[in-house]
Amino acid sequence: MKIALRHGSGGEETTKLIQDIFAAHFHNDILNKMEDAAVLPEMKGSPVFTSDSFVVQPLFFPGGDIGRLAVCGTVNDLACMGANPLYLTASFILETGLEWETLDKVVASMAETAGEAGVKIVAGDTKVVEGNGGLYINTAGIGLRPSECKISAANLQKGDVLLVTGTLGDHHATILTQRLEMETTLQSDCAPLNHLVAEILDAGIPVHTIRDITRGGLATVANELGAASGCRINLEEEKLPVSDAVKGLSGILGLDPLTMGNEGKMLLAVPAKEAEKALQVLKKNRYGRAAAVVGEVAEGKGVYLHTALGSFRKILPLRGEGLPRIC
């Protein structure tokens, strides 16, 4: 069966869509009440709120799909602020012609990923529009962080050491090769990283800044952090973790892994004396096994790459469209 306009009419067919797909996978004590809005338990601490939308093409790719991506992207945004993600909303825009089975797989994937992250999907909405079988998802997320937590892009400090949680460019390369119909071993790194962040914070490491490395890649993220904090960032070319597969693809197509996006990697800034401890904690988590120290924060402005030749090359953020519909 395919999605038709009647599934968005608010009548019997809409009820069947909600019951057979969304309620079947997302059921929990809050959502099951099917109210017009979710009533959440009282929370103690600083609420952290985010919103995101997902338009990735193709809907399914090695290592993930639009549903897993939607949960991971929202959870990771909350985790980057030091928050414990708790609740998500999920709203769907469905184009006519979308296969019922396709939607069911996406929603099942979202439910599975939410379970992995330890969050509940407590509210949502569905709209149907004319189209050719497309699917788009909008999410919102609420988390809670201790009031004493001060993680912020502006908190980057001179002397901080920069770590990334794994190899660069995996998601970007995977989406690109899928569109080009290339047979490769590449897989998206799409993953919820809130447990990894919690392990770092539980270890007592004073993290100053966390940012997930998504569209625009590490180059763009580093420039954003440098501008927000008024600091200079030096990246070490020989320490940047890039898989052989991404290196090979980049060499063939003339791409730069520094501007290629991920969906399961973060950049962290910690005091220099805490860097080795932080690296050890990251490597114990399955999503941080390829973590590496990649640079430092210095006095001045701008982002620079310390090359293998010993020179410094200025790094600019991504310009132009890059790869559209990557997330």
Buried (B, 14 or more C-beta within 10 A) or exposed (E): EBBBEBBBEEEEBBEEBBEEBBBEBBEBEBBEEEEEEBEBEEEEBBEBEBEBEBBBBEBBBBBBBBBBBBBBBBBBBBBBBBBBBBBBBBBBBBBBEBEBEBBBBBBBBBBBBBEBBBBBBBBBEBEBEEBEBBBBBBBBBBBBBEEEBBBBBBBBBEEBBBBBBBBBBBBBBBBBBBEEEEEBEBBBBBBBBBBBBBBBBEBEBEBBBBBBBBBBBBBBBBBBBBBBBEBBBBBBBEBBBBBEBBBEBBEEEEBBBBBBBBBBBBBBBBBEEBBEBBBEBBBEBEBBEBBBBBBBBBEEEBBBBBEEEEEEEEBEBBEEEBBEEBB
